[in-house]
Every structure is written in structure tokens, then in C-alpha cells.
């Protein structure tokens, strides 16, 4: 089994460096990293090439769903992972997610818990910096099926799913670009095709939170969220907040 880790990014090379470094330090299963760069102007593409990373360079910011889709089209793995550039992974993160994902043929998608997430995936662990986070995560990340919970939605900061799921339900819906509710949409589509979703409390990662979207400002951000919520309701005749 091999995993393809797709990381969309837009500027903030400092965060991408930390994310990639953590993957290299803490990933034991075979994997590839595919970075999809949304028009960065901070040397991201050059750094990726220097680091021998597969990189897709886009001339402008096409948004999170489009970037993910471009990465997924290049992915060769059996397990597909969408990972935000503002995350830091930890010991056994992908081993534990993979164990949950492949625990049953009907499980199609899994996700970790983190310090910053909407809904039930947000947890509180005491740590003041990334070094202390790794110490905490090393204790949390002990594979335990008793800590897997069936859920209706998983947040897109870190999603691991079977290739078979993508082949069945397709790619992310780009109508939600530049982002928000494309993950809710993907989860709903997965469930409607008979796939189960698991939240894994035996996998803790760090999430900086909305690093790419903070550039929009609070008012514009709220408008984007409300617009995409309306798009979701128009598509499904259901409020995505019902799944929180």
C-alpha cells in the first residue's frame, strides 16, 4: 500500500517547510508528496524542486478544490490524503489513519483530531509550542479502534480516503472554490454512495488554521462562507450545519 499526500499551498513557504519536514520525520508507510502551488510569489516552487518534491505550479490562485483535484489526478497511491499546508503531523499519524481506513471495506474516509477544526474534530491538549505538541501527540497516537468514531462529516484540513472512493464519487466540486464546504460536500457524497466515515481520536495533528484564507479579511471571509453555504443548500436541499 502506498499513500499520495497532496498539499495545496499559496505563499507561506514557512508553513509548507514545517509541514513537509514533519511528514518526512513521522511517516513510516510508503508515500509520495505532491505540492500544488496556487500562484505563490515567495519561492515555493523553487524550494519544492530543490527538495525533489513533485510540484504543480499554477499561474494564479485557483482555490483549494481545484488544487486538490489537480494533485489527485497525478496521485499514484492506493490511499489519497489531502493535507493543508498549515498542518504539522506527528508520530504514527498515517499508520493510524491507514489502520482505520482499511479496518473495513465499507470505510471510505478517515480524519484525525486537531487543536483547530470545526465541529467534533477539535480537541484540547495542553501544549505551548510544536516541540511540546510532538511530545503530547506521541502519547495520543497509539492505535486504538476504541477511539474511532463514526461521523457524518470530516473537515478538509486532513482527509485520507481510498482510491476506490474517488473512482466512485469523483473529484471535489469546484463550484465551492476558493474553498469552504467542498469537504462537507465530499463527505455527503461519500455517505450517499454507501461509504462510512471515521474520526480517529488516536491521531492528533497540529493545525495552524485558515492560514490561506486570513488574507481575505474577516468580512470577505464571512461572505465567502455564507455564499458557499447557500451553494451547498441549493445542491442538496439540506443545511451543512446539520452535520456539525
Secondary structure, DSSP 8 states (H G I E B T S, - for coil): --EEEEEEE-S-HHHHHHHHHHHHHH--S-EEEEEEEES-SSSHHHHHHHTT-EEEEESS---HHHHHHHHHHH---SEEEEE-TTEE--TTHHHHHHHHHTSSTTEEEEEEEESS-SGGGB-----SSHHHHHHHHHHH----GGGEEEES---TTEEEEEHHHHHHH-S--GGGTTSSSHHHHHHHHHHHTT-EEEEEEEEEEEE--STTTGGG-HHHHHHHHHHHHHHHHHHHSS-GGGG-
